[in-house]
Amino acid sequence: ARARSIPRVRMLNAPLETIAYRREKLEWRRAQLGSSTSLESLTFGVELEFILPASLTREGLAIILADAGIECSAALYEHGPSTTWKLVTDGSLGDYSRGTELVSPSVPPLQGEAGFAQLRKACEVLKRVGCKVNTRCGLHVHVGVQSEGVDFFRNLVRLYSSAETAIDSFMAPSRRG
């Protein structure tokens, strides 16, 4: 990290990496990008890939998520707009019956702290029912930046290119490049 001028690297979930620390880091990165978007107005979407436990179906998990306050439905593989969370098949996981992707609503997308709270709740349910991840699983995050100017994107490309090697180092080899 020092050789690449990265000031400090910590493993995710390290003791010092608190939510407050992450917020401060996000605000610092946002300042570097030249963004005026506040955390509360930030819109985003997520796609969480995981393996269902053998005792559970997508339909069953959708009911459990709904009971926890996450409006959800089970569907076949499709990525059209959705007003609710949806559970879809994911063939990239090598198992169409258990390989699953939880996709957040896109209309409207998640936003600010309320969106993060929904995401935390969904993750807690997945963990509680025994969903697992392996090296084939991924996490996709989509961040709304429609209000940003061209300088934001120019700075984003520069920032990413300066950290690309470090980012690739914690990605599965199949997802690098």
C-alpha positions in Angstrom: 0.0 0.0 0.0 2.8 2.4 0.9 4.5 1.7 -2.5 1.4 2.8 -4.3 0.9 5.9 -2.1 -2.2 4.5 -0.4 -2.0 6.0 3.1 -3.6 3.2 5.1 -5.4 -0.1 4.3 -7.6 -2.0 6.7 -9.5 -5.2 6.3 -13.2 -4.7 6.1 -14.7 -5.3 9.6 -11.4 -4.4 11.3 -12.0 -3.2 14.8 -11.3 0.5 14.0 -13.5 0.5 10.9 -16.7 1.8 12.4 -19.8 3.2 10.6 -18.7 6.7 11.7 -15.2 6.1 10.3 -16.7 4.9 7.0 -18.9 8.0 6.8 -15.9 10.3 7.3 -14.0 8.4 4.7 -16.9 8.7 2.2 -17.2 12.4 2.8 -13.4 12.8 2.3 -13.6 10.8 -1.0 -16.6 12.8 -2.0 -14.6 16.0 -1.5 -11.8 14.6 -3.6 -14.3 13.9 -6.4 -15.7 17.3 -6.2 -19.2 16.1 -5.5 -21.8 18.2 -3.8 -24.2 15.3 -3.2 -24.9 14.8 0.5 -25.1 11.3 2.0 -28.8 11.6 2.6 -29.6 12.4 -1.0 -27.4 9.6 -2.3 -29.4 7.1 -4.3 -28.1 3.5 -4.9 -29.0 0.0 -5.7 -27.4 -3.3 -4.8 -27.3 -6.9 -6.1 -26.3 -9.5 -3.5 -25.3 -12.9 -4.8 -25.5 -15.9 -2.4 -26.3 -19.6 -2.1 -29.6 -20.5 -0.5 -29.6 -23.2 2.2 -30.9 -26.5 0.9 -34.0 -26.2 3.1 -35.2 -22.9 1.6 -36.6 -21.8 -1.8 -36.5 -18.3 -3.3 -40.3 -18.1 -2.7 -39.8 -19.1 1.0 -37.1 -16.5 1.4 -39.3 -13.8 -0.2 -41.9 -14.5 2.5 -39.3 -14.3 5.3 -38.0 -11.0 4.0 -41.5 -9.6 3.6 -42.3 -10.7 7.2 -39.2 -8.7 8.3 -40.4 -5.6 6.5 -38.6 -6.0 3.2 -41.2 -6.0 0.4 -39.9 -8.8 -1.8 -40.9 -11.2 -4.6 -39.3 -14.2 -6.2 -38.8 -14.2 -10.0 -36.9 -15.9 -12.7 -33.8 -14.2 -14.1 -34.9 -10.7 -15.2 -33.5 -7.3 -14.6 -36.3 -4.9 -15.5 -37.4 -2.0 -13.3 -38.9 -3.1 -10.0 -40.7 -1.3 -7.2 -39.8 -4.0 -4.6 -36.8 -6.1 -3.7 -36.7 -9.3 -5.8 -35.0 -12.7 -5.6 -33.8 -14.0 -9.0 -31.8 -17.0 -10.2 -28.1 -16.5 -10.9 -26.5 -18.9 -13.3 -23.0 -17.5 -12.7 -23.1 -19.2 -9.3 -23.2 -22.6 -11.0 -26.5 -23.7 -9.4 -29.8 -22.5 -10.8 -31.8 -23.9 -7.9 -29.8 -22.4 -5.0 -27.7 -19.7 -6.7 -29.6 -16.5 -6.0 -29.4 -12.8 -6.3 -31.3 -10.3 -4.2 -31.8 -7.1 -6.2 -32.9 -3.9 -4.5 -35.8 -1.8 -5.9 -35.0 0.5 -8.8 -38.1 2.6 -8.8 -37.4 4.4 -6.7 -33.9 3.4 -5.8 -32.7 3.1 -2.2 -31.7 6.5 -0.8 -29.7 7.8 2.2 -29.9 6.3 5.7 -33.3 4.8 5.1 -31.9 2.9 2.1 -28.9 1.7 4.2 -31.3 0.6 7.0 -33.2 -1.6 4.5 -30.0 -3.1 3.2 -28.8 -3.9 6.7 -32.2 -5.5 7.5 -32.1 -7.6 4.3 -28.5 -8.7 5.1 -29.5 -9.7 8.7 -32.3 -11.9 7.3 -30.0 -13.6 4.8 -27.5 -14.3 7.5 -30.1 -15.5 10.0 -31.6 -18.1 7.6 -28.2 -19.5 6.6 -27.5 -18.1 3.2 -23.8 -18.5 2.3 -21.3 -16.9 -0.1 -18.4 -18.5 -1.9 -15.8 -17.3 -4.4 -18.3 -17.2 -7.2 -20.6 -14.8 -5.4 -20.4 -11.1 -6.0 -21.8 -7.8 -4.8 -22.8 -5.1 -7.3 -23.4 -1.6 -6.2 -25.0 1.1 -8.4 -24.6 4.7 -7.3 -26.9 7.4 -8.6 -24.8 10.3 -10.0 -27.2 12.0 -12.4 -26.7 15.4 -10.7 -22.9 15.4 -11.0 -20.9 17.4 -13.5 -18.2 16.4 -15.9 -15.4 17.2 -13.4 -16.9 14.6 -11.0 -16.5 11.9 -13.6 -13.0 13.1 -14.6 -11.9 12.9 -11.0 -13.6 9.5 -10.5 -11.6 8.0 -13.4 -8.4 9.5 -12.0 -9.1 8.2 -8.5 -10.1 4.7 -9.7 -7.0 4.4 -12.0 -4.7 5.3 -9.1 -6.3 2.6 -6.9 -7.0 0.0 -9.6 -4.3 -2.4 -8.6 -5.3 -2.3 -4.9 -9.0 -2.8 -5.9 -8.1 -5.8 -8.1 -6.1 -7.3 -5.3 -9.2 -8.0 -3.2 -11.3 -9.1 -6.1 -11.6 -12.7 -7.2 -9.2 -13.4 -10.1 -12.3 -14.1 -12.4 -13.6 -10.6 -11.8 -10.3 -8.7 -12.3 -9.4 -6.6 -15.3 
